């Protein structure tokens, strides 16, 4: 008889989701899907509010990566004002963005994914968490927690608050950065670099023990999209979009992020609240792409800092062309943390950062503004339309996690097909196998609370099941 | 002017004849909560937060509107009054959309401070979530009806200090709104001098300077003391 296995909720991710796996009479997986089951609706909430309020309001989209939303929103605001912001403001925004990528990656790797990697996918579920990790290897877990603290501390000292800092807005920032703050941050750097290097070494030595997982958890060709700087190097705050394919060929570059809607489209499927973005010239679903740490490292020609560049060269050897194994998101995350720590140290020596000209003043000069930046999980776009007084009439948020939606579904299906096999004696499934399906999602570190905002007629399918057989089916297409 | 002696919260204080209980209590270091009162402006008794118990009177009296009397016995901080004030603040919070987390005045708002002081950690009443507009038509200032508590400080400062009387209140009950002139958008007001006094005296983020982001604004009411003092001492009359 056909069976449906449901993993709900998916654990150790940010937000609410479930996975359904359909199994046929022989016990083989016939389909597997990842559903986002929560709805946030910020695109609607912001209507009628002043655009100056958006960075503060949009920060509330997420408690893990509020800085990304603050920055994309501030940049959309800069565009509405039609100003170039002071250099000190730009440097401060860069600093806080590096800090946020570092702290978010630390959370993803040490708190959420390391339990699988260090304790094993098949270890007892009650111990497969940060507490189990602390019991197993206290120093490793403690270093992870400290790394997150470092990132959060920078956000707090520069932005005023650890979570939802509202210091950045249209035109610049509202607080000057001081040398006392610099000294505190610099005092952390040796420990931070040592911890990241230790974690990198540990992960690289562990990778050989997961040959099956490397090969079958999200290993498929796709496009990769990320922001790069003028020279094609790793960039998080401001630059142009570059797209490469799985062979490492450059498909497009120097794309202006403010024209994202001309090259990125959004499709929807009937089983998820989350949109399915795609690269327009390739169509849907062929144009699906991945974003985030793996994509950034595949897309960037170089990192631009010595330690990260050494790791990046080694990383690029792991694929033929681009690295297509989603399991390597973990490794990419650690390399990015190293890069961010190096960039933070560099910025501390930058005199521009301490300048007291921090805000460009202007009134509304445009009716449409677009801001983008690299969030920890990938490229983020905020697109605003305002009326003549500056009240929001419409917003479109293209969230990093949504851009990985197709890849997450593909990974779930691939993982389920490979690892889910019923036990002979009970026709049941081992918990560790199901955990691997969840781990496929964790590779992408999705932030689902960030990613569901469009309000309107969602396409919907309702199946009426009686005695295991589908007896009725209602469908509603997108309006 | 003769002096009156009265008892406030068990403390004997003296006040000038004609002084209000509120002002006499504050002069003696007894701080009665308020939102509509502001030194330098006339009193209207709108917010009802300064209600006090007066011995011999069954009804609570607004201390900002009640004159002192000889041998008066006043209580300003009884459990019943605290419960009463808490309910008023909850009513204000439930009536409109007060979202501190995205407000320009977060951290410096009189309503927020008072709520914290009175221990309002949640609102027991059903929020009304009215659909209210934001007026950004003025070049420099904005009006968010969502955050307005109808204290009418803006109306009084505009009339009594600036002399423009741009602001007034229209509608009744829950439909009451502060308006500029005859209800035109603020930016089209013919009488507004753009002095900004209304913005500075507003206790919440209802009136704000444009361009400010979350928790980015602080209000400065120093000008009011300066103007009122100068007027009382006739400093501007040659």
Interface residues (C-beta under 8 A of the other chain):
Chain A: X48 X49 X50 X52 X53 X55 X56 X57 X59 X60 X160 X164 X166 X168 X169 X170 X171 X174 X361 X363 X389 X390 X391
Chain B: X101 X102 X104 X133 X134 X135 X136 X137 X139 X142 X187 X210 X211 X212 X213 X214 X215 X216
